[in-house]
């Protein structure tokens, strides 16, 4: 007998999880194979992050990646999730300058992303300054996830990747931003690299879920970049990342053994030949 598929994670399901105190898991993915693995493993939300600019393209910031590149990655990830249980929600980051110029541009580009693949939502960074864009996008039926705290697309403005909102004024402003983004129609908000106590307060104030990254355990869920948590890079050691594997070493060892076997003629063997 065929096993019934688990229901697809929706904005309503995330709301129910918050209400029930069930934690939400979110990880990034940029390709078909990884997306299949994440969906199979039970991740609730797969984020096609603009962090692809860093870990996939080798840029030092997220700013250079284009909307066309994000759509390319989104197509692959959506196909990967669909190839498995199709349970995970797929959210796509809107890249730098795809929504900041005007709410009209934001709507047009969000629509382009949604029409070009079968993703579930878009994510945009910022507070009250993008409130109109959030409202306009959600008004036409496109779900929006917000992002506050350390917003990587504003890194040149911040000047560093240090924790945000330690001071009372910025903390109060962030809470106001969160309330405005919720009011504008966002279904969830990522809180990045802010004090754990502030994240707890914001999470308690909002009726929508919060997803933390370097924001402590009180958020309704957590997100990490897949390359970081799998140990695919040894030169990035933020405090908030827990490494669940050391794939950098595993892959390097495997490739080194392959190279040696090819050089010595050990590969392919008679059993691996036709």
C-alpha positions as CSV (number, residue, x, y, z in Angstrom):
1,X,0.0,0.0,0.0
2,X,1.3,3.5,-0.9
3,X,2.2,5.6,2.1
4,X,0.2,8.9,2.3
5,X,2.2,12.0,1.6
6,X,2.6,14.4,4.5
7,X,0.7,17.7,3.9
8,X,2.5,20.6,2.3
9,X,3.8,23.2,4.8
10,X,1.8,26.4,4.2
11,X,1.6,29.8,5.9
12,X,-1.4,28.5,7.8
13,X,0.6,25.5,9.0
14,X,3.4,27.8,10.3
15,X,0.9,29.8,12.1
16,X,-0.5,26.7,13.7
17,X,3.0,25.6,14.7
18,X,3.6,28.9,16.5
19,X,0.3,28.6,18.3
20,X,1.1,25.0,19.4
21,X,4.6,25.8,20.4
22,X,6.1,23.6,17.7
23,X,9.5,24.8,16.5
24,X,9.9,25.5,12.8
25,X,13.1,24.2,11.0
26,X,14.4,26.1,8.0
27,X,17.6,25.6,5.9
28,X,18.9,27.1,2.7
29,X,19.3,25.2,-0.6
30,X,20.4,26.3,-4.0
31,X,20.2,23.1,-6.1
32,X,18.0,20.1,-6.9
33,X,20.0,17.4,-5.1
34,X,20.2,19.3,-1.8
35,X,16.6,20.3,-1.9
36,X,15.6,16.6,-2.3
37,X,17.7,15.7,0.8
38,X,16.2,18.5,2.9
39,X,12.6,17.7,2.0
40,X,13.3,14.0,2.7
41,X,14.8,14.8,6.1
42,X,11.7,16.7,7.2
43,X,12.8,20.3,7.0
44,X,9.7,22.6,7.2
45,X,10.9,25.5,5.1
46,X,13.6,25.5,2.4
47,X,15.0,29.0,1.7
48,X,16.6,29.8,-1.6
49,X,18.8,32.4,0.0
50,X,20.6,35.2,-1.7
51,X,23.5,33.7,0.3
52,X,24.0,31.8,-2.9
53,X,26.0,34.9,-3.9
54,X,28.5,33.9,-1.2
55,X,28.6,30.1,-1.1
56,X,27.7,29.3,-4.7
57,X,29.2,32.2,-6.6
58,X,32.1,33.2,-4.4
59,X,31.2,36.9,-3.8
60,X,32.0,38.5,-0.5
61,X,28.5,39.9,0.0
62,X,25.0,39.0,-1.1
63,X,24.6,42.2,-3.2
64,X,25.9,41.0,-6.7
65,X,23.4,38.2,-7.2
66,X,20.7,39.0,-9.7
67,X,17.0,38.2,-9.9
68,X,17.7,36.0,-12.9
69,X,20.2,34.0,-10.9
70,X,17.8,33.6,-8.0
71,X,15.1,32.3,-10.3
72,X,17.6,29.8,-11.8
73,X,18.3,28.5,-8.3
74,X,14.6,28.6,-7.3
75,X,13.6,26.4,-10.3
76,X,16.2,23.7,-9.3
77,X,15.1,23.8,-5.6
78,X,11.4,23.6,-6.3
79,X,12.0,20.6,-8.6
80,X,14.0,18.9,-5.9
81,X,11.3,19.3,-3.3
82,X,8.7,18.2,-5.8
83,X,10.7,15.1,-6.5
84,X,10.4,14.0,-2.9
85,X,7.3,14.5,-0.7
86,X,6.7,18.1,-1.7
87,X,6.2,18.7,2.0
88,X,8.6,21.6,2.5
89,X,7.6,25.2,1.9
90,X,10.0,26.9,-0.6
91,X,10.7,30.6,0.0
92,X,12.8,32.7,-2.4
93,X,15.0,35.7,-1.3
94,X,14.4,38.8,-3.4
95,X,17.8,40.1,-4.2
96,X,19.3,43.5,-3.7
97,X,17.6,46.3,-5.6
98,X,14.7,44.1,-6.8
99,X,12.3,45.7,-4.3
100,X,13.9,48.8,-2.8
101,X,13.2,51.3,-5.7
102,X,9.4,51.3,-5.4
103,X,6.5,49.1,-4.4
104,X,5.6,48.8,-8.0
105,X,9.0,47.3,-8.8
106,X,8.8,45.1,-5.8
107,X,5.4,43.7,-6.9
108,X,6.6,43.2,-10.5
109,X,9.7,41.3,-9.4
110,X,7.9,39.2,-6.8
111,X,5.3,38.3,-9.5
112,X,8.2,37.3,-11.8
113,X,9.7,35.0,-9.2
114,X,6.3,33.4,-8.4
115,X,5.3,32.9,-12.0
116,X,8.7,31.5,-13.0
117,X,8.5,28.5,-10.6
118,X,6.1,26.9,-8.2
119,X,7.6,28.4,-5.0
120,X,5.4,29.4,-2.0
121,X,6.6,32.8,-1.0
122,X,9.3,35.5,-1.2
123,X,11.5,37.0,1.5
124,X,12.6,40.7,1.7
125,X,14.8,42.6,4.1
126,X,14.0,45.7,6.0
127,X,11.6,47.5,8.3
128,X,9.2,50.4,7.9
129,X,11.0,51.5,4.7
130,X,9.7,48.5,2.8
131,X,6.3,48.3,4.5
132,X,4.5,49.6,1.4
133,X,6.2,47.0,-0.7
134,X,5.2,44.2,1.7
135,X,1.6,45.4,1.6
136,X,1.4,45.7,-2.1
137,X,2.9,42.2,-2.7
138,X,0.7,40.5,-0.1
139,X,-2.4,42.3,-1.3
140,X,-2.2,40.5,-4.6
141,X,-1.8,37.1,-2.9
142,X,1.9,36.6,-2.8
143,X,3.1,35.6,0.7
144,X,6.0,37.6,2.1
145,X,8.5,36.7,4.8
146,X,10.3,39.6,6.4
147,X,13.9,39.9,7.7
148,X,15.1,42.2,10.4
149,X,18.2,42.7,12.5
150,X,21.4,42.1,10.7
151,X,20.2,42.4,7.1
152,X,23.1,41.3,4.8
153,X,21.9,43.5,1.9
154,X,22.6,46.5,4.1
155,X,26.1,45.4,5.1
156,X,27.8,48.5,3.7
157,X,25.5,50.7,5.7
158,X,26.2,48.7,8.9
159,X,29.9,48.5,8.2
160,X,30.3,45.1,10.0
161,X,28.6,41.8,10.7
162,X,28.3,42.6,14.5
163,X,25.2,41.9,16.5
164,X,22.5,44.5,15.9
165,X,20.1,46.2,18.3
166,X,22.1,46.0,21.5
167,X,21.3,49.6,22.3
168,X,17.8,50.4,23.6
169,X,17.0,52.9,20.8
170,X,17.8,50.4,18.0
171,X,16.0,47.6,19.9
172,X,12.8,49.6,20.2
173,X,13.1,50.6,16.5
174,X,13.4,46.9,15.5
175,X,10.3,46.0,17.5
176,X,8.4,48.8,15.8
177,X,9.6,47.6,12.5
178,X,8.5,44.0,13.2
179,X,5.0,45.2,14.2
180,X,4.7,47.3,11.0
181,X,5.9,44.4,8.8
182,X,3.3,42.1,10.5
183,X,0.6,44.7,10.0
184,X,1.6,45.1,6.3
185,X,0.8,41.4,5.8
186,X,4.0,39.4,6.3
187,X,3.4,35.8,7.4
188,X,6.7,35.4,9.3
189,X,9.9,37.3,10.1
190,X,13.5,36.2,10.2
191,X,15.5,37.8,13.1
192,X,19.2,37.8,12.4
193,X,22.0,38.3,14.9
194,X,20.1,40.2,17.6
195,X,20.2,39.8,21.4
196,X,18.3,36.7,22.6
197,X,16.2,38.7,25.0
198,X,15.1,41.1,22.3
199,X,14.2,38.2,20.0
200,X,12.2,36.7,22.9
201,X,10.3,40.0,23.3
202,X,9.6,40.4,19.5
203,X,8.4,36.8,19.3
204,X,6.0,37.3,22.2
205,X,4.7,40.6,20.7
206,X,4.0,39.2,17.2
207,X,1.2,36.9,16.2
208,X,3.2,35.6,13.2
209,X,6.2,33.2,13.6
210,X,9.8,34.4,14.0
211,X,12.7,32.5,12.6
212,X,16.0,33.1,14.3
213,X,19.6,33.0,13.1
214,X,21.9,34.0,15.8
215,X,18.9,35.3,17.8
216,X,18.7,32.8,20.6
217,X,16.3,29.9,21.4
218,X,13.0,31.8,22.0
219,X,12.2,32.3,18.3
220,X,9.5,30.2,16.8
221,X,12.0,28.5,14.5
222,X,15.6,28.5,13.4
223,X,17.4,28.9,10.1
224,X,21.0,28.2,9.0
225,X,22.9,28.3,5.7
226,X,23.3,24.6,4.7
227,X,27.0,25.1,3.8
228,X,27.7,26.3,7.3
229,X,25.9,23.6,9.2
230,X,27.3,20.8,7.1
231,X,30.9,22.1,7.5
232,X,31.5,22.7,3.8
233,X,33.6,25.7,4.6
234,X,36.4,25.9,7.2
235,X,36.9,29.7,7.1
236,X,33.6,30.8,8.5
237,X,33.1,30.2,12.3
238,X,30.2,32.4,13.6
239,X,29.1,31.7,17.1
240,X,25.5,30.9,16.1
241,X,26.4,28.0,13.7
242,X,26.4,24.5,15.0
243,X,28.2,22.2,12.7
244,X,26.5,18.9,12.2
245,X,29.1,17.5,9.9
246,X,32.6,18.2,8.5
247,X,31.9,17.6,4.8
248,X,34.9,19.8,3.8
249,X,37.2,17.1,5.2
250,X,35.1,14.2,4.0
251,X,34.9,15.5,0.4
252,X,38.6,16.5,0.3
253,X,39.6,13.0,1.5
254,X,37.3,11.3,-1.1
255,X,38.6,13.4,-4.0
256,X,42.2,12.8,-2.9
257,X,41.7,9.1,-2.9
258,X,40.0,9.2,-6.3
259,X,42.9,11.2,-7.7
260,X,45.4,8.7,-6.3
261,X,43.5,5.7,-7.7
262,X,43.3,7.3,-11.2
263,X,47.1,8.1,-11.1
264,X,48.1,4.6,-10.1
265,X,45.7,2.9,-12.5
266,X,43.7,1.3,-9.6
267,X,40.5,2.9,-10.9
268,X,38.7,1.7,-12.8
269,X,39.1,-2.0,-11.9
270,X,38.0,-4.9,-14.1
271,X,34.8,-5.1,-12.1
272,X,34.1,-1.4,-12.9
273,X,34.7,-1.9,-16.6
274,X,32.5,-3.2,-19.4
